[in-house]
Amino acid sequence: MELPWEQVDNLINLALAEDTGYGDPTSESLIPSGLGGRAAILAKANGRLAGIDVVRHVFLQVDPSLTVEVLINDGAEVKPGDIIATVQGNAASIFKAERVALNFLQRLSGIASQAAQYVARVQGLAVRIVDTRKTTPGMRMLEKYAVRMGGGQNHRFHLGDAVLIKDNHLAALHALGMSLPDIVAKARQNAPRGMVVEVEVNTTEEALAAVEAGADTVMLDNMDTEEMRHAVGLISGRAKIEASGGITLDNVREVAMTGVDIISIGALTHSSKALDISLEFEP
């Protein structure tokens, strides 16, 4: 997955402005302007790496004369003590970029690491682990990239990617007297040609009604595994089936074994723990 670097660089500029827009009086008052050195970016925990090229862009935006050598690429496993990359050049520039660079790397690697755990739990089963739009504002492209580096896949990037009829849409339209088949038919009629139509359902009866009305995908929301398995049997390949809601590392394999095609997990992006990574400077 190639990152859109113009968009990423704009995000980096915002992050640098937030952190360095008022100067760095610590380095400015203490560090000689000509002092150089080398810094190592070190993993301090086991995990999956994501965002190292973003780190390189951060350092080079702060000071194009810095030399950044990437030693471990995105998607690779890291362990405590691994040197992920080195940065060489002006000390004050390294210190200025350090926090922003590590914030990106720790956040994205945390997401990749958690995605990798979920993917590992369903290994051998024909199911896809996907993210959701529950992302940090402005960070969606990078966070979804991190999910891919962990072996997961992406759901919608934005509202324009598909028709996804959720519970609130249904509530609004039911109030107008429309049935579930009516709603699916209206979506089919008005949506752009070829666009996927997905419907969130809470019962097997709703799932079957959505499929018979022409939905491409049904999202089984917060169903228990027995009901999921029943829905899979009723639909019998006529539409894709997505499980969502209440999915954890403890139950994801059980959910996958019901026969669903997709498992969407908001926690991949909204609740991941940052991977512990540090920068160590050597004058």
C-alpha positions as CSV (number, residue, x, y, z in Angstrom):
1,M,0.0,0.0,0.0
2,E,1.7,3.2,-1.2
3,L,1.1,6.2,1.0
4,P,0.0,9.5,-0.6
5,W,3.1,11.5,0.4
6,E,1.7,14.9,-0.3
7,Q,-1.1,14.3,2.1
8,V,1.3,12.7,4.7
9,D,3.7,15.5,4.5
10,N,0.9,18.0,5.1
11,L,0.0,16.0,8.2
12,I,3.7,16.0,9.3
13,N,3.8,19.8,8.9
14,L,0.8,20.2,11.2
15,A,2.4,17.9,13.8
16,L,5.7,19.8,13.6
17,A,4.0,23.2,13.9
18,E,2.1,21.9,16.9
19,D,5.3,20.9,18.7
20,T,8.0,23.3,17.4
21,G,6.0,26.4,16.3
22,Y,7.2,28.3,19.4
23,G,10.9,27.2,19.1
24,D,13.0,24.9,21.2
25,P,14.5,27.0,24.0
26,T,16.1,24.0,25.6
27,S,18.3,23.1,22.6
28,E,18.7,26.8,21.6
29,S,20.1,27.7,24.9
30,L,22.2,24.6,25.5
31,I,23.3,22.8,22.4
32,P,26.2,24.3,20.3
33,S,25.1,25.0,16.7
34,G,27.8,22.9,15.3
35,L,27.4,19.8,17.5
36,G,26.7,16.7,15.5
37,G,26.0,13.1,16.4
38,R,24.2,9.9,15.7
39,A,20.9,8.6,17.1
40,A,19.5,5.1,17.1
41,I,15.8,4.5,17.0
42,L,15.3,1.4,19.2
43,A,12.4,-1.0,19.8
44,K,11.7,-1.6,23.5
45,A,8.9,-4.2,23.0
46,N,7.8,-7.0,20.8
47,G,5.6,-5.9,17.9
48,R,5.0,-5.2,14.2
49,L,6.6,-2.1,12.7
50,A,4.7,0.6,10.8
51,G,5.6,4.2,10.0
52,I,9.3,4.2,9.5
53,D,9.2,6.1,6.2
54,V,7.0,8.7,7.9
55,V,9.8,9.0,10.5
56,R,12.3,9.6,7.7
57,H,10.1,12.4,6.3
58,V,9.8,14.0,9.7
59,F,13.5,14.3,10.2
60,L,14.2,15.5,6.6
61,Q,11.4,18.1,6.9
62,V,13.1,19.5,10.0
63,D,16.6,19.4,8.4
64,P,17.2,18.1,4.9
65,S,20.9,17.7,5.8
66,L,20.2,14.8,8.2
67,T,21.0,11.3,7.1
68,V,18.4,8.7,7.9
69,E,19.2,5.0,7.4
70,V,16.3,2.6,7.7
71,L,17.4,-0.8,9.0
72,I,14.0,-2.5,9.5
73,N,11.1,-1.9,7.1
74,D,7.4,-1.6,7.8
75,G,5.6,-4.9,8.3
76,A,8.5,-6.6,10.0
77,E,8.5,-8.0,13.5
78,V,10.7,-6.2,16.0
79,K,11.9,-7.1,19.5
80,P,13.5,-5.2,22.4
81,G,16.9,-3.9,21.5
82,D,16.4,-4.0,17.7
83,I,17.8,-0.9,16.0
84,I,15.0,0.2,13.6
85,A,16.9,3.2,12.0
86,T,19.7,5.6,12.6
87,V,19.8,9.4,12.2
88,Q,23.0,11.3,11.8
89,G,23.7,15.1,11.6
90,N,23.0,18.2,13.6
91,A,22.1,17.4,17.2
92,A,19.6,20.2,17.6
93,S,17.7,19.2,14.5
94,I,17.5,15.6,15.7
95,F,16.2,16.7,19.1
96,K,13.6,19.0,17.4
97,A,12.2,16.2,15.3
98,E,12.5,13.4,17.9
99,R,9.1,13.6,19.6
100,V,7.0,14.0,16.5
101,A,8.8,11.2,14.7
102,L,8.4,8.8,17.6
103,N,4.7,9.8,18.1
104,F,4.0,8.7,14.5
105,L,6.1,5.5,14.8
106,Q,4.8,4.4,18.2
107,R,1.1,5.0,17.3
108,L,1.3,3.3,13.9
109,S,3.3,0.4,15.1
110,G,0.9,-0.1,18.0
111,I,-2.0,-0.4,15.5
112,A,0.0,-2.8,13.2
113,S,1.0,-4.9,16.3
114,Q,-2.6,-5.3,17.4
115,A,-3.8,-6.0,13.9
116,A,-1.2,-8.7,13.6
117,Q,-2.5,-10.3,16.8
118,Y,-6.0,-10.5,15.5
119,V,-4.8,-11.9,12.1
120,A,-2.8,-14.6,13.9
121,R,-5.8,-15.7,15.9
122,V,-7.8,-16.5,12.8
123,Q,-4.9,-18.1,10.9
124,G,-6.1,-20.9,8.6
125,L,-9.7,-19.7,8.4
126,A,-11.2,-18.0,5.3
127,V,-12.0,-14.7,6.9
128,R,-10.7,-11.2,6.6
129,I,-9.9,-8.9,9.6
130,V,-10.8,-5.3,8.7
131,D,-10.7,-2.0,10.3
132,T,-13.5,0.7,10.6
133,R,-13.8,4.5,10.3
134,K,-13.2,4.8,14.1
135,T,-9.9,6.6,13.5
136,T,-8.0,9.6,14.9
137,P,-9.2,12.7,13.0
138,G,-6.7,13.5,10.2
139,M,-4.8,10.2,10.7
140,R,-7.1,7.8,8.9
141,M,-4.9,7.2,5.9
142,L,-1.9,6.4,8.1
143,E,-3.8,4.3,10.6
144,K,-5.4,2.2,7.9
145,Y,-2.0,1.8,6.3
146,A,-0.8,0.5,9.7
147,V,-3.6,-2.1,9.8
148,R,-2.3,-3.3,6.4
149,M,1.2,-3.6,7.8
150,G,-0.2,-5.8,10.5
151,G,-1.8,-8.2,8.0
152,G,-5.3,-6.8,8.2
153,Q,-7.4,-5.2,5.5
154,N,-9.4,-2.0,5.1
155,H,-13.1,-1.4,5.3
156,R,-14.4,2.0,4.0
157,F,-11.9,4.8,3.8
158,H,-14.7,7.4,3.8
159,L,-18.4,7.7,3.4
160,G,-18.2,7.7,-0.4
161,D,-16.7,4.2,-0.6
162,A,-20.0,2.2,-0.3
163,V,-23.6,2.4,0.8
164,L,-23.7,1.2,4.4
165,I,-27.2,1.3,5.8
166,K,-26.7,1.4,9.6
167,D,-29.2,1.3,12.5
168,N,-29.7,5.1,12.6
169,H,-30.5,5.2,8.8
170,L,-33.0,2.4,9.4
171,A,-34.6,4.2,12.4
172,A,-35.0,7.4,10.4
173,L,-36.5,5.6,7.4
174,H,-38.7,3.2,9.5
175,A,-40.2,6.4,10.9
176,L,-41.3,7.3,7.4
177,G,-43.1,3.9,7.1
178,M,-40.4,2.2,5.0
179,S,-39.6,-1.5,5.4
180,L,-36.2,-3.0,5.3
181,P,-36.7,-4.3,1.7
182,D,-38.0,-0.9,0.7
183,I,-34.9,0.7,2.1
184,V,-32.5,-1.7,0.3
185,A,-34.5,-1.2,-3.0
186,K,-34.2,2.6,-2.6
187,A,-30.5,2.4,-2.0
188,R,-30.1,0.1,-5.1
189,Q,-32.1,2.6,-7.2
190,N,-30.2,5.8,-6.1
191,A,-26.7,4.6,-5.4
192,P,-23.9,5.0,-8.0
193,R,-23.9,2.1,-10.5
194,G,-21.8,-0.8,-9.2
195,M,-21.5,0.5,-5.6
196,V,-21.7,-2.1,-2.9
197,V,-24.8,-1.9,-0.7
198,E,-24.4,-3.2,2.9
199,V,-27.0,-3.4,5.6
200,E,-26.5,-3.6,9.4
201,V,-28.9,-6.1,11.0
202,N,-29.5,-7.4,14.5
203,T,-31.4,-10.6,13.8
204,T,-31.2,-13.5,11.3
205,E,-34.7,-12.5,10.0
206,E,-33.4,-9.1,9.1
207,A,-30.3,-10.5,7.5
208,L,-32.3,-12.8,5.3
209,A,-34.7,-10.0,4.4
210,A,-31.8,-7.7,3.4
211,V,-30.2,-10.4,1.2
212,E,-33.5,-11.2,-0.5
213,A,-33.9,-7.5,-1.2
214,G,-30.6,-7.4,-3.0
215,A,-28.0,-6.4,-0.4
216,D,-24.4,-7.3,-1.4
217,T,-23.3,-7.6,2.3
218,V,-25.0,-7.9,5.6
219,M,-23.3,-6.8,8.8
220,L,-24.3,-8.9,11.8
221,D,-24.2,-6.5,14.6
222,N,-23.4,-7.8,18.1
223,M,-24.9,-11.2,17.4
224,D,-23.8,-14.2,19.5
225,T,-22.0,-16.9,17.6
226,E,-24.9,-19.3,17.5
227,E,-27.1,-16.8,15.7
228,M,-24.2,-15.9,13.4
229,R,-23.8,-19.5,12.4
230,H,-27.6,-19.7,11.8
231,A,-27.4,-16.6,9.6
232,V,-24.5,-17.9,7.6
233,G,-26.5,-21.1,6.9
234,L,-29.6,-19.2,5.8
235,I,-27.7,-16.8,3.5
236,S,-25.7,-19.7,2.0
237,G,-23.3,-17.7,-0.1
238,R,-25.8,-15.3,-1.6
239,A,-24.1,-12.3,0.0
240,K,-21.0,-11.5,1.9
241,I,-21.4,-11.6,5.7
242,E,-19.6,-9.3,8.1
243,A,-19.5,-9.7,11.9
244,S,-19.1,-6.6,14.0
245,G,-19.4,-5.5,17.6
246,G,-17.9,-7.0,20.7
247,I,-15.1,-8.7,18.9
248,T,-12.0,-9.3,21.1
249,L,-8.8,-11.3,20.9
250,D,-10.5,-13.9,23.1
251,N,-13.5,-14.5,20.9
252,V,-12.3,-13.6,17.4
253,R,-11.5,-17.2,16.4
254,E,-14.9,-18.4,17.6
255,V,-16.6,-15.7,15.5
256,A,-14.5,-16.6,12.5
257,M,-15.4,-20.3,12.8
258,T,-19.1,-19.4,12.3
259,G,-18.3,-19.0,8.6
260,V,-18.5,-15.2,8.2
261,D,-16.5,-13.6,5.5
262,I,-15.4,-10.5,7.2
263,I,-14.8,-9.4,10.8
264,S,-14.6,-5.7,11.4
265,I,-12.9,-4.4,14.6
266,G,-13.0,-0.7,15.6
267,A,-10.5,-1.4,18.4
268,L,-7.7,-1.9,15.8
269,T,-7.5,1.9,15.5
270,H,-9.4,3.4,18.4
271,S,-7.9,1.4,21.2
272,S,-4.5,0.2,20.2
273,K,-1.6,0.6,22.6
274,A,1.4,2.5,21.3
275,L,4.5,0.3,20.8
276,D,7.3,1.3,23.1
277,I,10.1,2.8,20.9
278,S,12.8,5.2,21.9
279,L,15.6,7.4,20.4
280,E,19.1,7.2,21.9
281,F,21.6,9.9,21.0
282,E,25.4,9.5,20.8
283,P,27.5,12.7,20.4
